[in-house]
Amino acid sequence: MKTAFSTHPLAQSSARPSRAPRRPSPYVSAAQTRSLLADSLAVRTERLQAGDMVTTDQAAELASTTRVTINAWIAKGRAIGLTQTRRGYRLPKWQFEPAIWDSIPRLADALGTSEGWALLSFLETPLGGLDGKTPRQAIEQGDTPRVIELAAAEGT
């Protein structure tokens, strides 16, 4: 009895294996990684030198406290402190405005991080859920609950 599939060894060897189309690698090359890191460092350095940034001593003066307290607040996610290539932090001065200041710990909780660059990036990135406004702008305009909701969605 003949079947549709031959079991003869020559019949099997003449069949060509089908090749699946090659998928692009999900990883970037070493050269691309170096480029991304270099670009990131340049952007971070530029942001650290922006006019709205202050040192921990200047922040302590703004908040009527000490540098040690500012450093403790940064560690807890109470204040946004951006690490530098050298020792110390730089802080966005605008975070000490009452509307923003009251929101920072809630944002850190919602996002699940106290890392300064992550908090700053969230606050300064326009979001579709805020009609293209940045979370900082939305908070300044009184829409803190919506910002916290979006932060919680991103933090999960």
C-alpha positions in Angstrom: 0.0 0.0 0.0 1.3 3.4 -0.9 1.0 6.4 1.3 1.3 10.1 0.6 4.6 10.3 2.4 7.5 8.2 1.3 9.7 6.6 3.8 12.5 6.0 1.3 15.8 7.6 2.5 16.4 9.3 -0.9 13.0 10.9 -0.9 13.8 12.5 2.5 17.3 13.7 1.5 16.0 15.4 -1.6 13.6 17.6 0.3 15.0 21.0 1.1 14.5 22.3 4.5 12.3 25.4 4.5 14.1 28.5 5.7 12.2 30.9 7.9 12.8 34.5 7.0 15.6 36.0 9.1 14.4 38.3 11.8 16.4 41.3 12.7 18.3 41.1 16.0 16.5 42.7 18.9 19.9 43.9 20.2 21.9 46.9 19.0 25.5 46.5 18.0 28.4 47.5 20.2 29.0 50.6 18.1 25.3 51.6 18.4 25.5 51.0 22.2 28.6 53.3 22.5 26.9 55.9 20.4 23.7 55.8 22.6 25.8 56.1 25.8 27.8 59.0 24.4 24.6 60.8 23.3 23.0 60.1 26.7 26.1 61.5 28.6 26.1 64.6 26.4 22.3 65.2 27.0 22.7 64.6 30.8 25.7 66.9 31.0 23.8 69.6 29.2 20.7 69.1 31.5 22.9 69.3 34.6 24.3 72.7 33.4 20.9 74.2 32.6 19.9 77.4 34.3 17.2 75.9 36.4 19.6 73.5 38.2 21.0 74.2 41.7 23.6 72.5 43.9 22.6 70.7 47.1 23.8 73.7 49.1 21.6 76.1 47.1 18.7 73.7 47.4 19.2 73.6 51.2 19.0 77.4 51.2 15.8 77.4 49.1 14.2 74.8 51.4 15.5 76.4 54.6 17.3 73.2 55.6 20.7 71.5 55.5 22.6 69.8 52.7 22.4 66.6 54.7 18.6 66.8 54.8 18.5 67.5 51.0 20.6 64.3 50.5 18.3 62.3 52.7 15.3 63.6 50.8 16.9 62.6 47.5 17.5 59.1 48.8 13.9 58.7 49.9 12.4 60.1 46.7 11.3 63.3 48.5 13.4 65.5 46.2 14.7 65.1 42.7 18.5 64.8 42.8 20.4 64.2 39.6 23.7 62.4 39.9 26.7 63.9 38.2 29.9 62.5 36.8 31.6 63.9 39.8 30.5 63.8 43.4 27.2 65.4 44.5 23.8 66.2 43.0 22.2 68.9 41.0 18.5 69.6 41.6 15.9 71.3 39.4 15.1 74.5 41.3 11.4 74.4 40.2 10.7 71.3 42.3 10.6 73.6 45.4 7.4 75.3 44.1 4.5 74.2 46.3 2.5 72.4 43.7 5.4 70.3 42.5 7.0 69.9 45.9 3.9 68.3 47.3 3.6 65.9 44.3 7.2 64.5 44.2 6.8 61.8 46.9 3.5 60.6 45.4 5.2 60.5 41.9 8.1 58.5 43.3 5.7 56.0 44.9 3.5 55.7 41.8 6.5 55.2 39.5 8.2 52.9 42.0 11.5 54.7 41.9 13.4 57.5 43.7 16.0 57.7 41.0 16.3 61.4 40.0 16.8 61.0 36.3 13.8 58.7 36.1 11.6 61.2 38.0 12.9 64.2 35.9 12.4 62.3 32.7 8.8 61.5 33.6 8.1 65.1 34.6 9.6 66.6 31.5 8.3 64.2 28.8 5.0 65.3 27.0 2.4 62.6 27.4 -0.6 61.8 25.1 -2.7 61.1 28.2 -2.2 64.8 29.1 -3.0 66.1 25.6 0.7 66.6 24.9 1.5 68.5 28.1 4.4 67.4 30.4 3.4 66.1 33.8 5.1 69.1 35.3 2.9 71.4 33.3 -0.2 69.5 34.2 0.7 69.6 37.9 1.3 73.3 37.7 -2.1 73.7 36.1 -3.8 71.7 38.9 -4.1 68.3 37.3 -2.0 66.3 39.8 -4.5 63.4 40.2 -4.3 62.6 36.5 -0.5 62.8 36.6 -0.3 60.4 39.5 -2.7 58.0 37.7 -0.5 58.0 34.6 2.6 57.6 36.8 1.0 54.6 38.5 0.2 53.1 35.1 3.8 53.6 33.9 5.3 52.3 37.1 3.5 48.9 36.9 
